[in-house]
Amino acid sequence: MNVAYVFTTNMASTFKLATMILPQLEAGNHGANVAGMMFFDDNIFCLREGDPVGERLAKVAKEKGMLLMVCDQCAVRRGLADGTFEQCGSGEVKARGLVDGVVAGCFPQLYEALGASPPDQVISL
């Protein structure tokens, strides 16, 4: 089964991702193939360069071909992307200061990126 995670609630990345999902992915016992993860609001901070959770996740994502995407508007607001609010949703905003492999985008870019391997379930945390 393919799943995608959307991290929207406060501390979802620092609690649910860091202490549950990521350790299972690293151990190979998560039970589902994770096609991608989308991060909103302050959840994107775990993906900053040098963050232990982000660095571990980047390694797993590279090994498994997993999409890591941050909301472009959230990243612009937090100084973690190059672009303007007017460019949000266009695919023109570029993530910066984040771990390797993270891209910035909005729902059109998310749908396009997951189109080749669509999830059977989307889980919002």
Secondary structure, DSSP 8 states (H G I E B T S, - for coil): -EEEEEE-STTIIIIIIIIIIHHHHHHT--SSEEEEEEE-GGGGGGGBTT-HHHHHHHHHHHHHT-EEEEEHHHHHHTT-EES-GGGTTTT--EE-SB-TTEEEE-HHHHHHHHTTS--SEEEE-
